[in-house]
């Protein structure tokens, strides 16, 4: 592997706590964070920035493959690997993260894909070679530091490089994104695809755009933002709580103009329902008025009959009776 950089993040015994170190030689391992994990991916509302490591849960077994266009580099990061020996010594859970950065060359990509395959096999508890390498290569050093045995890491890489993993002919490279919820089958399929097919030089992201760089592969447990893998344009993503965002349909100005009616036509389209409502109200008013008039008329007729009846009786009383002669 050419021009490889190795970084390790874990805990020291003392107050320094958890921190990153760049592993250059056995003796020279300065505190330094890999810059590529802080590369900006998304700039959202209110200038909120999403960086590479926002796509994983670092305290859980996670994996990330990233292609950087600016520096023409490939990054492989594996996090959340527990150290039982150092956890017992410190009295709390100690986790390890390791990052490799190399030039974006085919030979380096092949090694990264094999390491990724080995780490996923460790997540599945099928092959613990990767986690064993991490456990054996990292130890506490004095009170405020840790030391990494670079020879053990390089021996692991040489072993991986020579490994001849079973080729599955049914695996085909698919340039279209696939982001799924975690399951044993999904992880196994992803591991086989990664080890047997090259990473795409171009892929179709969730939003329909074609990407040539960015985060290619993410395996993690829980996402802080459920839709982040889709929005970041990841090629292959696996997480427990992943969700697809709701797509906003953006229309071209010409199409909007065609579909948006002019002001008069809007009034014409809206007028039938309004006219129907007005007609209904008028009809109900006419019916109400007619009923009221009928009731008033009946009442007047009834009152008139009551008045005429006593008058007739009175006339009969007052009318003189004619005596027969």
C-alpha positions as CSV (number, residue, x, y, z in Angstrom):
1,X,0.0,0.0,0.0
2,X,1.4,3.4,-1.0
3,X,1.5,6.6,1.0
4,X,-0.7,5.4,3.8
5,X,-1.5,7.4,6.9
6,X,-2.7,5.8,10.0
7,X,-4.7,7.4,12.8
8,X,-6.0,5.9,16.1
9,X,-8.5,7.3,18.6
10,X,-8.8,5.8,22.1
11,X,-8.4,6.6,25.7
12,X,-5.4,7.3,27.9
13,X,-5.3,6.4,31.6
14,X,-5.1,10.0,32.9
15,X,-6.8,13.3,32.3
16,X,-6.0,13.5,28.6
17,X,-8.8,11.0,28.1
18,X,-10.0,10.1,24.6
19,X,-8.0,11.6,21.7
20,X,-6.6,11.0,18.2
21,X,-3.0,10.3,17.4
22,X,-1.2,10.1,14.0
23,X,0.8,6.9,14.0
24,X,3.9,7.7,12.0
25,X,6.5,5.5,13.7
26,X,6.9,3.4,16.9
27,X,8.2,6.5,18.7
28,X,6.6,9.4,16.9
29,X,2.8,9.4,17.5
30,X,1.7,13.0,17.9
31,X,-1.8,14.1,18.9
32,X,-3.5,14.9,15.6
33,X,-7.0,14.4,14.2
34,X,-7.4,13.2,10.6
35,X,-8.6,16.2,8.6
36,X,-10.7,14.2,6.1
37,X,-13.3,13.1,8.8
38,X,-14.0,16.8,9.3
39,X,-14.6,17.5,5.6
40,X,-17.9,19.3,4.9
41,X,-20.6,17.3,3.1
42,X,-23.8,19.4,3.5
43,X,-24.5,23.0,4.3
44,X,-28.0,23.2,5.5
45,X,-30.4,25.9,6.8
46,X,-29.0,28.5,9.3
47,X,-25.5,27.6,8.0
48,X,-25.6,24.2,9.8
49,X,-22.8,22.1,8.4
50,X,-22.7,18.3,8.2
51,X,-19.2,16.8,8.2
52,X,-18.1,13.2,7.3
53,X,-18.1,11.8,10.8
54,X,-21.7,13.1,11.4
55,X,-22.8,10.1,9.3
56,X,-21.7,7.5,11.9
57,X,-22.1,6.7,15.6
58,X,-18.5,6.5,16.7
59,X,-19.2,4.7,20.0
60,X,-20.9,1.8,18.1
61,X,-19.2,-0.6,15.6
62,X,-19.2,1.5,12.5
63,X,-17.5,1.7,9.1
64,X,-17.1,4.5,6.6
65,X,-15.5,4.8,3.1
66,X,-14.9,8.2,1.7
67,X,-13.4,9.5,-1.5
68,X,-12.0,13.0,-1.3
69,X,-11.9,14.9,-4.6
70,X,-9.8,17.8,-3.2
71,X,-6.8,15.8,-2.1
72,X,-7.5,12.7,-4.4
73,X,-7.6,10.5,-1.3
74,X,-9.5,7.4,0.0
75,X,-10.4,7.2,3.6
76,X,-11.4,4.1,5.5
77,X,-12.6,4.5,9.1
78,X,-13.7,1.8,11.6
79,X,-15.0,2.8,15.0
80,X,-16.5,1.4,18.2
81,X,-14.1,-1.6,18.6
82,X,-14.0,-2.5,22.3
83,X,-10.8,-3.4,24.1
84,X,-11.7,-5.9,26.9
85,X,-8.1,-5.9,28.3
86,X,-7.8,-2.1,28.6
87,X,-11.4,-1.8,29.7
88,X,-10.7,-4.0,32.7
89,X,-7.5,-2.1,33.5
90,X,-9.2,1.4,33.3
91,X,-12.4,0.2,35.0
92,X,-14.7,1.5,32.3
93,X,-15.4,0.6,28.6
94,X,-12.6,1.6,26.3
95,X,-13.3,1.9,22.6
96,X,-11.0,2.2,19.6
97,X,-11.3,3.9,16.3
98,X,-8.8,3.6,13.4
99,X,-8.5,5.5,10.2
100,X,-6.4,4.8,7.1
101,X,-5.9,7.5,4.4
102,X,-4.2,6.6,1.1
103,X,-4.0,7.9,-2.5
104,X,-7.0,7.1,-4.6
105,X,-5.4,4.3,-6.5
106,X,-6.8,0.9,-7.5
107,X,-4.3,-1.1,-5.4
108,X,-5.1,1.0,-2.3
109,X,-8.9,0.7,-2.9
110,X,-8.5,-3.1,-3.1
111,X,-6.9,-3.2,0.3
112,X,-9.5,-0.9,1.8
113,X,-12.3,-3.0,0.5
114,X,-10.7,-6.2,2.0
115,X,-10.2,-4.4,5.4
116,X,-13.8,-3.2,5.2
117,X,-15.0,-6.8,4.5
118,X,-12.9,-8.1,7.5
119,X,-14.4,-5.5,9.8
120,X,-18.0,-6.2,8.8
121,X,-17.3,-9.9,9.4
122,X,-16.3,-8.8,12.9
123,X,-19.5,-6.9,13.3
124,X,-21.3,-10.1,12.4
125,X,-19.2,-12.1,14.9
126,X,-18.1,-14.4,12.0
127,X,-14.4,-13.5,12.0
128,X,-12.7,-11.6,14.8
129,X,-9.4,-11.1,12.9
130,X,-9.9,-7.4,12.7
131,X,-10.9,-6.7,16.3
132,X,-8.1,-9.0,17.5
133,X,-5.6,-6.9,15.5
134,X,-6.9,-3.7,17.1
135,X,-6.8,-5.2,20.6
136,X,-3.2,-6.4,20.2
137,X,-1.8,-3.2,18.5
138,X,-3.0,-0.6,21.1
139,X,-1.9,-0.2,24.7
140,X,-1.7,2.5,27.4
141,X,1.6,4.4,27.6
142,X,2.5,6.1,30.8
143,X,-0.4,8.1,32.2
144,X,-1.5,10.6,29.5
145,X,-0.8,8.7,26.3
146,X,-1.4,5.5,24.4
147,X,0.9,3.7,22.0
148,X,0.2,1.8,18.8
149,X,2.3,-1.0,17.5
150,X,2.4,-0.1,13.8
151,X,4.1,-3.4,13.0
152,X,1.0,-5.4,14.1
153,X,-1.2,-3.2,11.9
154,X,1.1,-3.6,8.9
155,X,1.2,-7.4,9.4
156,X,-2.6,-7.4,9.3
157,X,-2.6,-5.4,6.1
158,X,-0.1,-7.8,4.5
159,X,-2.3,-10.7,5.5
160,X,-5.4,-9.0,4.1
161,X,-3.6,-8.2,0.9
162,X,-2.7,-11.8,0.3
163,X,-6.1,-13.1,1.3
164,X,-8.1,-14.7,-1.5
165,X,-11.7,-14.2,-0.5
166,X,-14.3,-16.3,-2.3
167,X,-15.6,-14.7,-5.4
168,X,-19.3,-14.8,-5.9
169,X,-20.2,-14.5,-9.5
170,X,-23.8,-13.4,-8.8
171,X,-22.6,-10.1,-7.3
172,X,-23.0,-7.3,-9.8
173,X,-21.9,-3.7,-9.3
174,X,-24.9,-1.4,-9.1
175,X,-24.2,2.3,-9.5
176,X,-27.5,3.3,-8.1
177,X,-27.6,4.1,-4.3
178,X,-28.9,1.6,-1.8
179,X,-29.7,2.7,1.7
180,X,-31.3,0.1,4.0
181,X,-32.1,-0.8,7.6
182,X,-29.7,-3.0,9.4
183,X,-30.2,-6.8,9.3
184,X,-27.8,-9.8,9.1
185,X,-28.7,-10.4,5.5
186,X,-28.2,-6.8,4.5
187,X,-24.7,-6.7,6.2
188,X,-23.7,-10.0,4.6
189,X,-24.8,-8.8,1.1
190,X,-22.9,-5.5,1.6
191,X,-19.7,-7.3,2.7
192,X,-19.8,-9.6,-0.3
193,X,-20.4,-6.7,-2.7
194,X,-17.6,-4.6,-1.3
195,X,-15.0,-7.4,-1.4
196,X,-16.0,-8.6,-4.9
197,X,-16.7,-5.4,-6.8
198,X,-14.8,-2.1,-7.3
199,X,-16.1,1.1,-5.8
200,X,-18.0,3.1,-8.4
201,X,-16.2,6.0,-10.0
202,X,-19.7,7.5,-10.5
203,X,-22.9,6.7,-8.7
204,X,-26.5,7.9,-8.7
205,X,-27.4,9.4,-5.4
206,X,-30.9,9.5,-3.7
207,X,-31.6,13.0,-5.1
208,X,-31.0,11.8,-8.7
209,X,-27.6,13.5,-9.0
210,X,-24.5,11.7,-10.3
211,X,-21.6,11.8,-7.8
212,X,-18.0,11.0,-8.3
213,X,-16.7,11.7,-4.8
214,X,-18.1,11.9,-1.2
215,X,-19.1,9.2,1.2
216,X,-19.4,5.8,-0.6
217,X,-20.2,3.4,2.2
218,X,-21.6,3.8,5.7
219,X,-22.4,1.0,8.3
220,X,-23.5,2.2,11.7
221,X,-26.0,1.6,14.4
222,X,-28.1,4.7,15.0
223,X,-28.2,8.0,13.1
224,X,-28.6,11.3,14.8
225,X,-30.6,12.4,11.8
226,X,-32.5,9.6,10.2
227,X,-32.4,11.0,6.7
228,X,-28.7,12.1,6.7
229,X,-27.4,9.2,4.5
230,X,-29.9,10.1,1.8
231,X,-29.1,13.8,2.0
232,X,-25.4,13.2,1.9
233,X,-25.6,11.2,-1.3
234,X,-24.2,7.9,0.1
235,X,-23.8,5.0,-2.3
236,X,-24.3,2.2,0.2
237,X,-25.7,2.9,3.7
238,X,-26.9,0.6,6.5
239,X,-28.3,1.8,9.8
240,X,-31.0,0.7,12.3
241,X,-33.1,3.9,12.2
242,X,-32.5,5.1,8.6
243,X,-35.5,6.8,6.9
244,X,-35.9,8.2,3.4
245,X,-36.7,11.9,3.3
246,X,-39.7,13.3,1.5
247,X,-38.7,14.6,-1.9
248,X,-39.5,18.1,-2.9
249,X,-40.8,18.3,-6.5
250,X,-39.0,21.2,-8.1
251,X,-40.5,22.3,-11.4
252,X,-38.8,24.3,-14.1
253,X,-39.9,27.9,-14.6
254,X,-41.4,27.0,-18.1
255,X,-43.4,24.1,-16.6
256,X,-44.6,26.3,-13.8
257,X,-45.7,28.9,-16.3
258,X,-47.6,26.3,-18.3
259,X,-49.3,24.8,-15.3
260,X,-50.0,28.0,-13.4
261,X,-53.2,29.6,-14.8
262,X,-53.5,33.3,-15.4
263,X,-55.6,35.5,-13.1
264,X,-58.9,35.5,-15.2
265,X,-58.8,31.8,-15.8
266,X,-58.3,31.2,-12.0
267,X,-61.5,33.3,-11.4
268,X,-63.3,31.3,-14.1
269,X,-62.2,28.0,-12.6
270,X,-63.2,29.1,-9.1
271,X,-66.5,30.7,-10.2
272,X,-68.6,27.5,-10.7
273,X,-68.3,26.3,-7.1
274,X,-68.9,29.9,-5.9
275,X,-71.9,30.3,-8.2
276,X,-73.3,27.0,-7.0
277,X,-73.0,28.2,-3.4
278,X,-74.7,31.5,-4.1
279,X,-77.5,29.7,-6.0
280,X,-78.1,27.4,-3.1
281,X,-78.2,30.3,-0.6
282,X,-80.7,32.2,-2.8
283,X,-82.8,29.1,-3.2
284,X,-82.9,28.5,0.5
285,X,-83.8,32.1,1.2
286,X,-86.7,31.9,-1.4
287,X,-88.0,28.7,0.2
288,X,-87.7,30.3,3.7
289,X,-89.5,33.5,2.6
290,X,-92.2,31.4,0.8
291,X,-92.8,29.3,3.9
292,X,-93.0,32.4,6.1
293,X,-95.5,34.0,3.8
294,X,-97.6,30.9,3.7
295,X,-97.6,30.8,7.5
296,X,-98.5,34.5,7.8
297,X,-101.3,34.1,5.3
298,X,-102.7,31.1,7.2
299,X,-102.5,33.0,10.4
300,X,-104.3,36.0,9.0
301,X,-107.0,33.8,7.5
302,X,-107.5,32.0,10.8
303,X,-107.8,35.3,12.7
304,X,-110.2,36.7,10.1
305,X,-112.5,33.8,10.5
306,X,-112.5,34.1,14.3
307,X,-113.4,37.8,14.0
308,X,-116.3,37.2,11.5
309,X,-117.9,34.5,13.6
310,X,-118.9,36.6,16.6
311,X,-120.1,39.5,14.3
312,X,-122.5,37.1,12.6
313,X,-123.8,35.9,15.9
314,X,-124.3,39.5,17.1
315,X,-126.1,40.5,13.9
316,X,-128.6,37.6,14.4
317,X,-129.3,38.8,17.9
318,X,-129.8,42.4,17.0
319,X,-132.0,41.7,13.9
320,X,-135.7,42.3,14.8
321,X,-138.0,39.4,14.4
322,X,-140.9,39.9,12.1
323,X,-144.2,39.1,13.7
324,X,-146.7,37.4,11.4
325,X,-149.8,39.5,11.0
